[in-house]
Amino acid sequence: MNLKVLKHIYFLGIGGIGMSAIARWFIANGYSLAGYDKTATPLTNALQAEGIPVHFSDDINLIPAEFLANKEETLIVYTPAIPKDNLEFNYLKDNGFTLMKRSQVLGLLTKSFYTIAVSGTHGKTTTSSMVSHILKQAGKNVTAFLGGITQNYGTNFLINESPDNVICVVEADEFDRSFLTLYPNLTIVTSTDADHLDIYGDHSQLLESFQLFVSQLKDGGKLYQRKGLNLAGFTKNESAEYSLNEGDFYAQNLRIENAEMIFDIIYPNGIIKDCTLLTPGFHNVENALAATAVALEAGLTAEQIKQGICSFGGVKRRFEYHIRSEKIVYIDDYAHHPTEIQAFLSSVKALYPKRKLTVVFQPHLFTRTRDFQEGFAESLSLADDLILLDIYPARELPIEGVTSEIIFDKVTSPIKTLCSKEEVLDLLEAKQPELIVTVGAGDIDTLIPKIKEWGLV
């Protein structure tokens, strides 16, 4: 595919976090864009405000005429989430338009750049955003395709300021094996825990996918893996390890002061003292270690890295504070896998050991709930008081016998309640919690403004 012959780019599923980042690249580079999505969201609203026409009805007549009239100059970018019976998708396919998956386009766009790819079943959005910020703060020429909205820049996309010496940071998504279109110079792998088993079938297939991904490192590249992942044997390039307590990169002198985490970073031949995270969490300390490793490889000094880490504002819906007062602390997080929930809740409890922790959790996907029910129950049992919502189905149909109750029955928290999303505010009013977290990847974020309004009264 030669991008130079294209004028029009049409997106099917433009409101996705990954799709919208690619759309922003094409807009920044002078292409004509339009797109379809099922429902309006803050992301589609933002894209419309940036000048991209977006419609929400599956209707061929709403595709701009100039896109349909110039087949050779038009590229259709689609998300795998588009249903098989989508009228627009089938019309464009049947009429010979060039269609490419989001992941294929990302591979195409990053091919000519020096690329840092951040992969892993947990932590890739925060880590890739942190890497991007550290590099940008240090004056590097950064393009970034991210899987979340960064607090520092208010976007999921950063554009290079000149065509020279571009460093491209990309979130490499294992879902649907999407990351296998990438051939990076540096790769971070944060985790390879079982996930997306509805796609992969079993954990071994997921591991094979990661092994293949790291084998695609360009010659002279380097792999940075969390200690214990055992991926180094699948690349002929150099590798290094990091973790909280041991490895080539690790944290030392980690302490909590005024609900902030402060730590030293130990790296080969050096130390960066007294790093403070605005977005705390033991898992985010590890993410900072990975970001430090690639930043050093990119030529940054220890002082530049420290400035970047200490000024990194985090990512929306990742350990995001909404209320921080004497009366109440309210934090929201996107965690939707038992390992993520364990890391998040244990960090919250460490930061606020004297407060009773109330957790509102919405499970995401029937298959994930079924496959990890024991893990969910164990991690959620860290709550002093659990409010468990119905499963958010996303792309799935219900599975007989799979409801939130299969988690609820196994949770050992002293107080637990099963309820609908609509009942949450009344419950909070009755409970008057002092430390509350909302957790999940579905539409639980629609509760955020309501809880904030309640908590600030």
N, C-alpha and C positions, 0 to 999 in steps of 0.2 A: 504493500500500500504506500503510494507516494502522496504525502500530505500536501505537497505543493500544488497538485492539480485540484484539490478540494476547495470549495467555497462555502458549502452549507453542511452543518452538522446537526443531525436530529437525534434527540435522546428519548428513548423509551424507558421511563423510570428515572427521570431527571432529578427527582427529589431525594434519591439515595445519597448517603454521606459520601460514598466513593464516586458516584456518578457526578455529583455537583462539583467536586474538586476538578474533575476532568473537564467539565463544561466551562469552568472558570479559566482553565488553561487556554481553551480554544478562543474564548472571548478576549482574553489578554493578548492573543496572537492574531487578532483581526478577522476571525471567521464569523460567518452569519450563523446564529443558533436559534433553535426552537426546541420545545420538548413537551412530553406528556407525562403525567403521573396520575395515580388513582385519586389522591386527595391532596388538598392544600395543607402545607405545613410551614413552620417558620423558615425552613430552608427554601421551599419553593417561593415563598413571599420575598425572601432576600434575592433570589435569582431574578424574579420579576422586577424588583427594584433596581437591579443591575442592568436591566434592559433586555432580558431574555423572555420572549413570549412563551408562556406555559399554559396548557389547557388540561382539564381534568375529566373530559369525556372521551371514551374510546371511539373516536370518530375520524375517519379518513379525511373528511371535508375540512377538518380543523388544522390539518398539516398545511403549512404555507405553500401556495401554488408554485413558487419558484424552486422549492425543494423538490417537488414532484416532477417538475418540468425538466430538471437538469440532473438526470440520473448519474451521469459520469462525474459530476461535481459535488455529489451529495454522499455523505457517509452516515449510516444509521448505527448509533451506539445503543446497545441494550443491556439491561441487567438480567441475570438468570432468573430473577424473581418475577419477570413478566410471564403471565399465564399463557399456556399453549394456545388458548382460544382467543387471545387478544386480536381484535380485528385489524388494528394498525400494523402490528407485527406481521401477521399473515399476508396482508396486502403488500407490504414492502418486500417481503421475502418472495412472494409469488410473482412480483413484477420486476424481479432482477436487480433490486437495489443492493448495494454492498452493505452487509450487516456484520458488525463486529461486537463481541462481548466487551464489557467494560475492561476486563483484565487484559484482553488482547490489545486494546488501545493503550492502556497503561504501559504495557511492554514496549509498544511502538514509540511512545513519547519519551520513555526513559533510556532507550537504546543508545542514544548519542551522548548521554550525560555520564559524568562520574557519579555513580549511584550508590547510596547507602540505603539498604533495605532492612527494615525492622519487622521481624516475624515472631510468631509465637501465639499460643492459644490464649494467653493473658498478657496484658501490659504493653502491647505493641502501639496502641494509640498514644498513651502517655509518653512512652519512650521515644517514638518518632517525633512527637511534638517537642519534647525536651531537646533532642538532638538538633532539630531545626532552629529552635530559639537560641541555643548556645552558639551555633555557627553564625547565625544572623547577627547576634549581639557582638560577635567578634569581627564583624565586617566582611564575612564570607558572602559570596554571591549564591544565594540559596533559592532553589525551587523546591516546593514540598507539596506532596499529595498525602493528605492526612485523613484519618478516620474519625475525627472529632473536631469540634470548634475550639480552637485555642483561646484561652483567656487573654493572652498578650496581644493577639492580633484580630480576634473576633471573626476568624475564618478557618476553613479547613484547607486552604490553598495559599501558598506563598509563591510569588513570581520573582525570578531573577531580575536584577536591575541592569545587567548588561549581558551580551551573549558570550562573554569570555569567562573561562574558569568556573563554569557553573557546577555546583554540587547539588545533586538531586536527592532529596530524602523522600522515601516512599514507604508507606505502611503496606507490608506484604501480607495479604490475607490468605489464610489457608483454606477458607470456605470454598467449596467447589474447585479446589486445587488451583485457585486463581493465581497464586504466586509463581506458578511454574512458567509464566510468560516473562519472568524477570531474570536478568543476568547481571547481578550487581557487582560492584568492586569491593564493598564491605557489607557484611551481613551480621545482624544481631539475631539470635534466637533466644527468646525469653523463657519459653516453656513449650512442652509438647504433650501436655496432659490430654487425655481423651476428651474429645468434643466433636460436634457435628457428625455424630454416628449415624444420623439419618442419611448423610451423604456418603460417609466412608465405610459404613458397615461395622467395622471393628477398629480397635486402637492400632493394630499392626498396620493397617492400610494408611492411617494417618501418619504414623511414624515413617513409613516408606515415602510418603509425599514430602516430608521434611528432609529426609535423606537425599532425595532427588533434588530438592531445592538448593541445599548447600553445595551439591555437586556442580551447580550452575554458576558458582562464583567465577568471575573472570580471572585469567592468569595474573598472578601477582596480588590477588585480593587477599582478604583476611576474614576469618570467621570468629565472632565473639559469641560464645554460648554460656548460658547459665550453667554453673558447675553441676555435673552429673547427667547432662543430656546425651553425652556419648555420640556426638555427630562429627567429631573431628576426622574420623576415619573415612568419611564420605567426600572429603575434598582433598585435593593435592596441595592446597594452599595452607599457609600458616593459620594457627588458631590460638585463641586465648580464652580463659574462663573467668567468670566473675560470680560472686554470691555475697550474701550479707556478711559472712564470717570467714570465708576462705576463698583462695583462687589467686589469679594474677592481679585481679582488682577486687578489693573488699573494703568494708567499712570498719572503722575503729573508733573507740571513744564515743559511741552512740549514746546520746542522752536526750531526755525530754525536759524542756524548760518552758513553762507557760504555754503548754499544749503545742509546742513546736519541737520538731526533731532536728538535732544538731549532731553532726558527725564529721569524722575525718575520712578522706578517701586515700587508701593505700594503693599505689600502682607501681609497676616495675621501675625502680630507681627514683621514686619520689613519693610525696605526700601532699595532699591538699587539705588544709586544716579548716575546721569550723564552717562547714557548709550547712546552710539552713534551708529547709524546704518550705515554701509557702503552701505547697500541697503535700501534707505529711503522709505517713504510712510506711511500714517496714518494706512493703513491696515497691514503694516509690524510691526508697533509698537504693534498692537494687537496680531500679530503672536508671537512677542517676549514675550508678557505677558503669552500666552498659554505655550510657551516653558519654561518659568521660572517656571510655576506651576508644570510641570512634573519633571523638573530638581530638584526642591526642594524635591519633593516626592522621587526621586531617591537618595537623600542624599547629593546633592551638596551644597556647601556654597554659600553665596551671592557673594563673590568675584570671585569664580570660574564661576558663571553664568554671571557676568558682563564681565569677560575676554572672555567668549564664544560669547556673544552677540556682543561685540565690534569688534571681529575678524572674525565674520561670513561674508563671501564674497558674499553670495547670491547664486542664481541659474541661469543658462543660460536661457535667454529669460524671466526672471522675473525682471522688473525694471533694465535692463542691460544697463549700459552706454557704448556707442561706441565712442562718441566724447564729450569732455568737454573742450571747449576753449572759449576765449573771443568772437570769431566770431560766433561760433555755438555750441549748445548742442544737441546731438542726443542720444535718449534712445529708446530701444526696449522692448516690453512686450507682453506676451502670452495671455493677457486678451481677452476673447471671449464671455463674458456674460455681460449684462448691468451693473450689480452691480460691477463687476471687473473693467470695463471701467471707471465707475464713480469714484471708489476709486483711480485708477491709475491717471486719468487726473486731479482730484482735488488735488492730492498730487503734481503732476508736476507743476501745476499752483501756489501752495503755495510755492514751492521751488524757482520758477523763476517768481515772480509776475510782473516783468517789461518787460518780453519778450513775444512776440506774439507767440501763440502756434499753430503750424501746425501739424495736425493729419492725418496719412495715415492708414486707417482701411480696413481690409479684413474680411467680414462676414464669419462665419464658419457654414456650414450646412443650407440647405433650410428650414428644420423644425424649427431650432432654430431662423432663421431670421424671419420666419412667426410668431412664437409663441411670440417673444419678440420685435417685430418691434417698438412698442411705447417706450419701455425701451431703445432700442438702439438709437433711435432718440433723446431722452432726454439726455442720457449720452454723446453722441457724440456732442451735441450742446454746450458742454463746450469748444470745439475747436474754436479758432479764425478763423481758415482756415481748412476746412475738405476736404481731398482727399479720396473719397470712391471707393473701388475696387469692382470687381465682386465677387459673392459668391463662396467660395471654397466648392465644393460638398462633399469631403471626401468619405464616404461610401454610399452617397445618390444619387438617380436619381432626375432630375429637377422636380419641382412642378409648375404647370401652374399658372401664375400670381405672382410667388414669385421670385423677382429679387432685386438687391440692391436699385432699385428705390423706393420700398415701405418704406425704411428707409430714403432715400435721400429727398423725398418730405416733410417729417415731421421735418427734421433737421432745427434749427433756427440760425445756425452759420451765421455770416455776409458774409463769403465767403465759397462756397462749390463747389466741382467739382466731377463729376462722370467720372471715366476713367479706362482704363485697366492697368494691372501691368507694361506693356511695356512702357507706357507713363509717368510713375512717374518721372523718372530722368529729362526728358525735362521740366516737370512742376516745379520741384524743381529748376532747372536752371533759369527758368523765375521768380520764386517767391523769390528766395534767402532767405529762412527762417532762423531765428536765434535760434529757438527752435523747433525741429522736433521729433516726436515719430512715430514709426511703431507699430501697434497693431493688434493682431489676432493669431489664432491657426492653420491656414492653411499652405500655402507655402510662406507667406509674408516674412519669414526669408531669402528667396533667394535674397531679395533686400538688405539685410544688407551690404554685402561686396561692392556692387555697390554704395550705399549711402555713406558708409564710404570713399570710394575712391573719390567720388564727393566732400564730405564735407571737406576732408583734403587737397584738391588742393589749 
